[in-house]
Amino acid sequence: MAIKNSSIKNEPHLIQDFNIKMVREFTHNNDEFIVSTLHLLSEALIDEQKNLSTALINNDLEILKFITHRIKSNFHLLGLKNLGELCDEVAKKDTSLDEVKELCASIVKSIPYLLGKIELQGGKKTKERKMLLI
């Protein structure tokens, strides 16, 4: 499925399908584990946002594809079908560097919004998250 350019400009739109149903299943609905898992996912997303940003600056197609492949499972765990589809687009062999960069830029821009959603579900606000929103 090709992602149209108009659908990737509004980053909050990319996380509209956010939910923690899979996290609840993964943790057997244990509140302590849910909060812990959300915290771990937040930390991972912060790291991946930094890694993606660096790879974007360096025009590193291989690293961009690697990171989006790695982060895709986190998106699915959070019910984020739209972001998972962007990762699928990045992974396609015929996707050009410019297209990959545009898709990855949308992913990077969506992460602060996603961190806010995670925080509302029980994740803790971190100093890193505050810095990402500035």
Secondary structure, DSSP 8 states (H G I E B T S, - for coil): ----GGGSS-HHHHTTT---HHHHHHTTT-HHHHHHHHHHHHHHHHHHHHHHHHHHHTT-HHHHHHHHHHHHHHHHHTT-HHHHHHHHHHHSTT--HHHHHHHHHHHHHHHHHHHHHHHHTT----HHHHHHH-
